[in-house]
């Protein structure tokens, strides 16, 4: 049998030497990119270009509570864990495809007792070994392995995309929750101020220098602010629950203490459009899908060519085990088998057409993914740039509204203006502060979105080679 296996090996090596892989070799689809992002203009981000080289991207915000939450994404987030399991599955499929390069070897042993035509009952022992080797002459196995490897890399990119999406969703919810904390403090301060205004109105009414309507108006204004104060807790609770789920916890087991909100907005440069093709995991996932589809064309084309299988076997059959492995009991065989389909009703041609169409589809999806990535970056840049300008105006509006409220209240104390002027000034000040807070929250969320849009420091070079 060893001689037979050596013959099999020699024939296989010779076949591999002269073999080739049919189908097109892969080339990344071309995509012409603009030299710069349109919306960047003269806008200067606040962080240097090496921001991603100093650690995880969320450390840009220098928030310890956020950092502690972010590191739990990989450990507990169920979507990320599912993407990791999908990647493990894809790696296993690569190993399955690679197994086709090797022969399959099997052994057998049996013991049978029986008779023929009513004759004497006999006991027969048998044992054997067999090997089969499907030679990859036309590259079917190589193309299948190539496709599986590209698919595994696509799964790795999908895992990175799921991780980045969960991280950015967590940061967005976190900053929105902190905005709710700030809104709660703003409303608390407003209620305190309006309670003081109510006391002033009551005192003036007591001494007969103000009408009862001033007291009622002050009470109505205070009750309105107290209602907002209570209502603000709803959105914070919802955001806290969302954060709990993102880190893989039940909302009932998670709480986040109120804290102050940062007033500055760190941002990162978007870079140049051409680098985006290497920095976004969803683009890398789409590109690897194209590579997998391209290899499948070769798999489909290889069906047009004959398949060659080398097989060998050695079997022994005898009356008992003690004398089983003797030359008279030996039956062996070794040799190649060539098979070719002569007629299939157009099946193989249709399979090639389907593989080409799947490749074209993946190319179109890749280009659309790239376009969507460019759009997201442009959207986030213009959002940050315009909100930055709006923030300056809103800060001035808040300062003016606070001054106006103070002056109006003093004028009311002096009896020169009606209480309705105080209500108007208080409402204007609260509205201005709420708008300024909303702009700050939107800027922080847009900063997170831009970091996500440019890949969060990820690079296609991180893709493993399964």
NUMARFI-262023 format. One record per residue (C-alpha): x, y, z; residue in one letter. Coordinates in pm, whole numbers, padded with zeros to 5 digits, always signed. Layout:
BEGIN
XYZa...
//
This chain:
BEGIN
+00000+00000+00000x+00289+00238+00072x+00404+00196-00286x+00055+00279-00406x+00045+00593-00192x+00385+00701-00323x+00250+00665-00677x-00050+00876-00577x+00175+01146-00434x+00404+01160-00735x+00111+01190-00972x-00046+01462-00758x+00273+01670-00747x+00309+01644-01125x-00052+01749-01174x-00020+02049-00940x+00286+02169-01128x+00099+02185-01458x-00230+02307-01308x-00376+02658-01337x-00663+02854-01185x-00932+02954-01433x-01133+03271-01392x-01032+03638-01361x-00765+03748-01115x-00895+04005-00869x-00839+04378-00903x-01002+04627-00672x-01278+04827-00851x-01157+05174-00944x-01309+05475-00775x-01202+05830-00858x-01197+06042-00544x-01195+06419-00503x-00874+06576-00372x-01054+06729-00071x-01387+06727+00107x-01612+07004-00019x-01746+07116+00319x-01410+07132+00497x-01328+07475+00351x-01136+07688+00600x-01278+07498+00899x-01000+07387+01132x-01061+07089+01361x-00948+07128+01719x-00735+06815+01736x-00403+06731+01558x-00381+06471+01284x-00231+06205+01508x-00532+06196+01740x-00605+05829+01666x-00248+05723+01738x-00272+05811+02105x-00526+05547+02201x-00895+05458+02156x-01083+05734+01976x-01320+05811+02265x-01024+05923+02476x-01030+06236+02259x-01317+06355+02481x-01119+06303+02804x-01422+06172+02993x-01342+05893+03241x-01704+05780+03274x-01739+05748+02896x-01410+05559+02869x-01517+05310+03136x-01839+05245+02946x-01673+05214+02605x-01435+04937+02709x-01736+04723+02800x-01864+04719+02440x-01635+04435+02330x-01709+04232+02641x-02086+04261+02673x-02253+04411+02365x-02461+04134+02208x-02445+04271+01852x-02065+04283+01866x-02055+03931+02012x-02281+03810+01729x-02050+03970+01471x-01753+03800+01638x-01931+03465+01616x-02002+03528+01246x-01631+03594+01191x-01540+03269+01370x-01785+03091+01142x-01625+03247+00835x-01279+03138+00950x-01408+02783+00989x-01536+02796+00630x-01186+02892+00516x-01049+02584+00691x-01315+02373+00522x-01219+02509+00181x-00849+02449+00245x-00922+02087+00338x-00995+02027-00030x-00622+02054-00106x-00554+01731+00081x-00650+01369+00015x-00908+01192+00224x-00786+00871+00386x-01009+00613+00547x-00971+00277+00717x-01222+00000+00766x-01249-00325+00959x-01528-00583+00966x-01617-00927+01094x-01898-01121+00925x-02050-01464+00977x-02272-01632+00718x-02316-01906+00459x-02386-01934+00085x-02655-02163-00063x-02711-02336+00270x-02347-02439+00297x-02120-02435+00593x-02129-02127+00812x-01807-01928+00778x-01653-01637+00961x-01483-01372+00746x-01257-01094+00872x-01164-00793+00660x-00959-00475+00692x-00850-00211+00451x-00730+00141+00384x-00834+00374+00103x-00741+00720-00020x-00899+00965-00262x-00747+01286-00389x-00940+01538-00601x-00663+01717-00788x-00711+02091-00825x-00607+02109-01192x-00827+02404-01287x-00811+02589-00958x-01160+02517-00828x-01035+02453-00477x-00796+02748-00492x-01070+02982-00608x-01308+02846-00343x-01043+02904-00077x-00976+03251-00215x-01347+03330-00198x-01379+03195+00156x-01074+03389+00268x-01213+03714+00126x-01550+03640+00287x-01377+03586+00621x-01203+03921+00585x-01541+04076+00503x-01673+03925+00828x-01374+04069+01016x-01454+04412+00869x-01820+04364+00963x-01709+04292+01318x-01506+04615+01321x-01804+04804+01179x-02038+04659+01443x-01791+04751+01716x-01749+05106+01585x-02126+05149+01547x-02190+05036+01904x-01910+05259+02037x-02038+05565+01855x-02400+05494+01956x-02285+05471+02317x-02093+05800+02297x-02390+05973+02129x-02634+05853+02395x-02387+05941+02669x-02347+06302+02557x-02720+06337+02505x-02773+06207+02858x-02523+06460+02993x-02717+06730+02806x-03028+06614+02991x-02835+06644+03319x-02742+06999+03223x-03102+07074+03124x-03219+06943+03462x-02982+07180+03641x-03094+07466+03417x-03459+07399+03500x-03377+07363+03869x-03211+07706+03865x-03504+07849+03671x-03753+07718+03927x-03549+07873+04209x-03540+08209+04026x-03914+08200+03954x-03992+08113+04315x-03806+08431+04408x-04004+08627+04146x-04328+08489+04293x-04226+08608+04641x-04154+08955+04502x-04496+08965+04332x-04669+08849+04651x-04483+09110+04858x-04577+09388+04617x-04940+09272+04617x-04938+09262+05000x-04830+09624+05015x-05083+09721+04749x-04835+09823+04479x-04914+09531+04245x-05229+09366+04119x-05347+09016+04208x-05292+08928+03842x-04915+08962+03895x-04923+08694+04164x-05135+08459+03952x-04907+08513+03651x-04599+08437+03862x-04763+08119+03995x-04853+08007+03642x-04499+08068+03518x-04354+07875+03812x-04588+07578+03761x-04498+07567+03391x-04126+07548+03472x-04188+07284+03739x-04374+07074+03483x-04073+07097+03247x-03850+07007+03540x-04039+06683+03596x-04076+06602+03226x-03700+06626+03166x-03651+06305+03365x-03828+06097+03100x-03567+06142+02826x-03280+06088+03068x-03431+05759+03181x-03473+05644+02821x-03110+05730+02740x-02984+05553+03052x-03174+05242+02949x-03024+05259+02597x-02672+05282+02740x-02739+04980+02962x-02842+04769+02663x-02537+04883+02462x-02305+04751+02732x-02504+04429+02763x-02685+04496+03090x-03048+04499+03192x-03168+04857+03252x-03277+04759+03603x-02916+04673+03694x-02757+04990+03558x-02752+05353+03663x-02537+05652+03576x-02501+05932+03826x-02569+06288+03706x-02259+06483+03613x-02157+06809+03456x-02134+06844+03080x-01818+06948+02901x-01836+07285+02727x-01570+07232+02458x-01609+07013+02150x-01301+06822+02033x-01310+06724+01667x-01082+06529+01437x-00971+06610+01084x-01149+06423+00807x-00827+06384+00609x-00852+06341+00233x-01122+06141+00053x-00885+05881-00095x-00781+05758+00250x-01144+05695+00342x-01138+05382+00127x-00891+05227+00372x-01025+05372+00696x-01390+05268+00700x-01466+04906+00796x-01795+04904+00603x-01608+05001+00284x-01351+04728+00351x-01631+04478+00410x-01792+04570+00079x-01459+04552-00107x-01380+04207+00034x-01725+04093-00076x-01628+04197-00429x-01311+03986-00404x-01512+03685-00286x-01759+03724-00574x-01473+03752-00823x-01326+03421-00705x-01664+03254-00743x-01648+03324-01118x-01342+03099-01134x-01521+02832-00933x-01810+02838-01178x-01578+02830-01483x-01384+02532-01352x-01697+02319-01395x-01643+02332-01773x-01324+02128-01738x-01280+01760-01654x-01212+01660-01294x-00927+01426-01206x-00934+01207-00897x-00655+00982-00780x-00770+00690-00570x-00609+00388-00413x-00712+00111-00180x-00567-00196-00011x-00796-00457+00143x-00740-00790+00319x-01007-01059+00355x-00958-01390+00533x-01104-01644+00773x-00935-01508+01087x-00740-01209+01212x-00422-01399+01289x-00356-01481+00924x-00543-01189+00770x-00251-00978+00646x-00104-01232+00407x-00039-01179+00036x-00307-01427-00080x-00570-01226+00114x-00463-00893-00035x-00659-00690-00292x-00521-00350-00392x-00583-00088-00657x-00448+00254-00753x-00518+00483-01043x-00665+00806-01175x-01024+00874-01270x-01113+01144-01524x-01471+01272-01542x-01632+01528-01768x-01993+01638-01812x-02087+01626-02181x-02434+01780-02159x-02606+01967-01876x-02873+02170-02056x-02683+02497-02008x-02644+02458-01630x-02275+02550-01613x-02314+02844-01849x-02598+02975-01633x-02386+02931-01319x-02106+03137-01473x-02356+03405-01575x-02496+03407-01222x-02145+03441-01074x-02066+03734-01306x-02393+03904-01218x-02321+03855-00846x-01980+04014-00901x-02133+04313-01083x-02385+04350-00800x-02108+04350-00539x-01914+04612-00735x-02219+04839-00750x-02279+04788-00377x-01915+04870-00307x-01930+05195-00500x-02257+05290-00331x-02101+05220+00009x-01810+05448-00078x-02046+05723-00193x-02249+05691+00125x-01928+05718+00326x-01829+06039+00146x-02178+06178+00206x-02164+06099+00577x-01829+06275+00617x-01947+06581+00422x-02269+06592+00628x-02082+06576+00956x-01825+06838+00853x-02090+07090+00748x-02288+07015+01064x-01988+07079+01287x-01880+07389+01096x-02223+07554+01101x-02301+07454+01461x-01969+07600+01570x-02073+07933+01418x-02421+07906+01570x-02276+07832+01914x-02096+08168+01917x-02423+08347+01842x-02620+08144+02097x-02368+08222+02372x-02409+08593+02301x-02787+08549+02299x-02778+08379+02639x-02566+08658+02786x-02804+08922+02650x-03113+08733+02770x-02971+08700+03121x-02895+09072+03133x-03241+09157+03002x-03406+08935+03265x-03206+09099+03542x-03287+09452+03425x-03656+09375+03374x-03690+09227+03722x-03527+09538+03873x-03764+09758+03671x-04062+09560+03799x-03940+09604+04156x-03926+09978+04086x-04276+09965+03944x-04180+10090+03597x-04287+09781+03398x-04574+09530+03436x-04510+09171+03547x-04583+09048+03196x-04245+09198+03098x-04076+08985+03364x-04245+08670+03230x-04137+08755+02878x-03778+08812+02987x-03768+08487+03188x-03916+08287+02901x-03669+08440+02656x-03375+08362+02883x-03481+08001+02939x-03539+07950+02567x-03196+08094+02485x-03022+07870+02738x-03209+07561+02616x-03115+07642+02255x-02750+07694+02346x-02749+07362+02534x-02911+07188+02237x-02645+07328+02004x-02366+07210+02236x-02520+06863+02256x-02557+06851+01876x-02194+06955+01831x-02071+06676+02059x-02289+06422+01880x-02172+06548+01540x-01812+06516+01656x-01877+06151+01744x-02048+06101+01408x-01748+06245+01222x-01510+06016+01409x-01731+05722+01312x-01753+05847+00952x-01374+05848+00913x-01341+05502+01063x-01260+05570+01428x-00889+05514+01373x-00946+05176+01206x-00745+05079+00898x-00789+04806+00637x-00435+04688+00718x-00586+04545+01037x-00780+04286+00840x-00649+03938+00928x-00536+03681+00672x-00737+03368+00766x
//
